[in-house]
Amino acid sequence: MADEIRIQSTLTIEKGNLNYSSRPTLFQADVSAAAPTGPSPGSLLAATAGTDVSLTQLTTPGVCRISNLDTDNFVEYGIWDSSTFHELGEILPGEFYVLRLSRNMTGLRLKANTAACECLVEAFEA
């Protein structure tokens, strides 16, 4: 059994004269942790005031998949620095994204737009 993560992603845009398809579409990353942990923390409710996502179960955060399971509202993700929410991106209803977290990250914050949203955060040890 290989100690690797496989990530496959394709960005294709077809609108008017624009016909774009990203390359490459697949890469593999090593899992260096001796005993990988994850997915963590799992399902949670993102509040409109913001919800902290604890990554303390992971010694070294690595690959993370964030899913917005809501059918109507979007969710922003970012970091909280004790008084300010720094938005990094948003996930529309039904969308999900894969990203690599900083190895120094201890937490993440999700903030629902109009009403609380059920989300799934699947973070793994690097």
Contacts in CASP RR format, 6 or more apart in sequence:
PFRMAT RR
TARGET T0000
AUTHOR 0000-0000-0000
METHOD contacts of the structure
MODEL  1
MADEIRIQSTLTIEKGNLNYSSRPTLFQADVSAAAPTGPSPGSLLAATAG
TDVSLTQLTTPGVCRISNLDTDNFVEYGIWDSSTFHELGEILPGEFYVLR
LSRNMTGLRLKANTAACECLVEAFEA
3 30 0 8 1.000
3 31 0 8 1.000
3 32 0 8 1.000
4 28 0 8 1.000
4 29 0 8 1.000
4 30 0 8 1.000
4 31 0 8 1.000
5 28 0 8 1.000
5 29 0 8 1.000
5 30 0 8 1.000
5 31 0 8 1.000
5 63 0 8 1.000
5 124 0 8 1.000
6 26 0 8 1.000
6 27 0 8 1.000
6 28 0 8 1.000
7 26 0 8 1.000
7 27 0 8 1.000
7 28 0 8 1.000
7 29 0 8 1.000
7 63 0 8 1.000
7 98 0 8 1.000
8 25 0 8 1.000
8 26 0 8 1.000
9 22 0 8 1.000
9 25 0 8 1.000
9 26 0 8 1.000
9 98 0 8 1.000
10 21 0 8 1.000
10 22 0 8 1.000
10 25 0 8 1.000
11 20 0 8 1.000
11 21 0 8 1.000
11 22 0 8 1.000
12 20 0 8 1.000
12 21 0 8 1.000
12 22 0 8 1.000
13 19 0 8 1.000
13 20 0 8 1.000
13 21 0 8 1.000
14 20 0 8 1.000
29 63 0 8 1.000
29 100 0 8 1.000
31 124 0 8 1.000
31 125 0 8 1.000
31 126 0 8 1.000
32 126 0 8 1.000
33 59 0 8 1.000
33 60 0 8 1.000
33 125 0 8 1.000
33 126 0 8 1.000
35 125 0 8 1.000
36 124 0 8 1.000
36 125 0 8 1.000
37 57 0 8 1.000
37 58 0 8 1.000
37 59 0 8 1.000
37 124 0 8 1.000
37 125 0 8 1.000
38 57 0 8 1.000
38 58 0 8 1.000
38 122 0 8 1.000
38 123 0 8 1.000
38 124 0 8 1.000
38 125 0 8 1.000
39 65 0 8 1.000
39 121 0 8 1.000
39 122 0 8 1.000
39 123 0 8 1.000
39 124 0 8 1.000
40 55 0 8 1.000
40 57 0 8 1.000
40 58 0 8 1.000
40 121 0 8 1.000
40 122 0 8 1.000
40 123 0 8 1.000
40 124 0 8 1.000
41 53 0 8 1.000
41 54 0 8 1.000
41 55 0 8 1.000
41 57 0 8 1.000
41 121 0 8 1.000
41 123 0 8 1.000
42 120 0 8 1.000
42 121 0 8 1.000
42 122 0 8 1.000
43 69 0 8 1.000
43 118 0 8 1.000
43 119 0 8 1.000
43 120 0 8 1.000
44 51 0 8 1.000
44 53 0 8 1.000
44 110 0 8 1.000
44 118 0 8 1.000
44 119 0 8 1.000
44 120 0 8 1.000
44 121 0 8 1.000
45 51 0 8 1.000
45 116 0 8 1.000
45 117 0 8 1.000
45 118 0 8 1.000
45 119 0 8 1.000
46 75 0 8 1.000
46 110 0 8 1.000
46 111 0 8 1.000
46 112 0 8 1.000
46 116 0 8 1.000
46 117 0 8 1.000
46 118 0 8 1.000
46 119 0 8 1.000
47 111 0 8 1.000
47 112 0 8 1.000
47 116 0 8 1.000
48 111 0 8 1.000
48 112 0 8 1.000
48 113 0 8 1.000
48 114 0 8 1.000
48 115 0 8 1.000
48 116 0 8 1.000
49 111 0 8 1.000
50 85 0 8 1.000
50 109 0 8 1.000
50 110 0 8 1.000
50 111 0 8 1.000
50 112 0 8 1.000
51 109 0 8 1.000
51 110 0 8 1.000
51 111 0 8 1.000
52 80 0 8 1.000
52 107 0 8 1.000
52 108 0 8 1.000
52 109 0 8 1.000
53 107 0 8 1.000
53 108 0 8 1.000
53 109 0 8 1.000
53 110 0 8 1.000
53 121 0 8 1.000
54 107 0 8 1.000
55 61 0 8 1.000
55 101 0 8 1.000
55 105 0 8 1.000
55 106 0 8 1.000
55 107 0 8 1.000
55 108 0 8 1.000
55 123 0 8 1.000
56 106 0 8 1.000
56 107 0 8 1.000
58 123 0 8 1.000
58 124 0 8 1.000
58 125 0 8 1.000
58 126 0 8 1.000
59 125 0 8 1.000
60 103 0 8 1.000
60 125 0 8 1.000
60 126 0 8 1.000
61 101 0 8 1.000
61 102 0 8 1.000
61 103 0 8 1.000
61 105 0 8 1.000
61 123 0 8 1.000
61 125 0 8 1.000
61 126 0 8 1.000
62 100 0 8 1.000
62 101 0 8 1.000
62 103 0 8 1.000
62 123 0 8 1.000
62 124 0 8 1.000
62 125 0 8 1.000
62 126 0 8 1.000
63 98 0 8 1.000
63 99 0 8 1.000
63 100 0 8 1.000
63 101 0 8 1.000
63 123 0 8 1.000
63 124 0 8 1.000
63 126 0 8 1.000
64 98 0 8 1.000
64 99 0 8 1.000
64 100 0 8 1.000
64 101 0 8 1.000
64 108 0 8 1.000
64 121 0 8 1.000
64 122 0 8 1.000
64 123 0 8 1.000
64 124 0 8 1.000
65 96 0 8 1.000
65 97 0 8 1.000
65 98 0 8 1.000
65 120 0 8 1.000
65 121 0 8 1.000
65 122 0 8 1.000
65 123 0 8 1.000
66 77 0 8 1.000
66 91 0 8 1.000
66 96 0 8 1.000
66 97 0 8 1.000
66 99 0 8 1.000
66 110 0 8 1.000
66 119 0 8 1.000
66 120 0 8 1.000
66 121 0 8 1.000
66 122 0 8 1.000
67 91 0 8 1.000
67 94 0 8 1.000
67 95 0 8 1.000
67 96 0 8 1.000
67 119 0 8 1.000
67 120 0 8 1.000
67 121 0 8 1.000
67 122 0 8 1.000
68 74 0 8 1.000
68 75 0 8 1.000
68 91 0 8 1.000
68 92 0 8 1.000
68 93 0 8 1.000
68 94 0 8 1.000
68 95 0 8 1.000
68 96 0 8 1.000
68 117 0 8 1.000
68 119 0 8 1.000
69 94 0 8 1.000
69 117 0 8 1.000
69 118 0 8 1.000
69 119 0 8 1.000
69 120 0 8 1.000
70 93 0 8 1.000
70 94 0 8 1.000
70 112 0 8 1.000
70 115 0 8 1.000
70 117 0 8 1.000
70 118 0 8 1.000
70 119 0 8 1.000
71 93 0 8 1.000
71 94 0 8 1.000
72 93 0 8 1.000
72 114 0 8 1.000
72 115 0 8 1.000
73 93 0 8 1.000
73 112 0 8 1.000
73 113 0 8 1.000
73 114 0 8 1.000
73 115 0 8 1.000
73 117 0 8 1.000
74 90 0 8 1.000
74 91 0 8 1.000
74 92 0 8 1.000
74 93 0 8 1.000
74 112 0 8 1.000
74 113 0 8 1.000
74 117 0 8 1.000
75 90 0 8 1.000
75 91 0 8 1.000
75 110 0 8 1.000
75 111 0 8 1.000
75 112 0 8 1.000
75 113 0 8 1.000
75 117 0 8 1.000
75 119 0 8 1.000
76 85 0 8 1.000
76 87 0 8 1.000
76 89 0 8 1.000
76 90 0 8 1.000
76 91 0 8 1.000
76 110 0 8 1.000
76 111 0 8 1.000
76 113 0 8 1.000
77 87 0 8 1.000
77 88 0 8 1.000
77 89 0 8 1.000
77 90 0 8 1.000
77 91 0 8 1.000
77 108 0 8 1.000
77 109 0 8 1.000
77 110 0 8 1.000
77 111 0 8 1.000
78 85 0 8 1.000
78 86 0 8 1.000
78 87 0 8 1.000
78 88 0 8 1.000
78 89 0 8 1.000
78 108 0 8 1.000
78 109 0 8 1.000
78 110 0 8 1.000
79 85 0 8 1.000
79 86 0 8 1.000
79 88 0 8 1.000
79 105 0 8 1.000
79 107 0 8 1.000
79 108 0 8 1.000
79 109 0 8 1.000
80 86 0 8 1.000
80 109 0 8 1.000
85 109 0 8 1.000
85 111 0 8 1.000
87 111 0 8 1.000
91 97 0 8 1.000
91 119 0 8 1.000
96 120 0 8 1.000
101 108 0 8 1.000
101 123 0 8 1.000
103 126 0 8 1.000
108 121 0 8 1.000
110 117 0 8 1.000
110 119 0 8 1.000
110 121 0 8 1.000
END
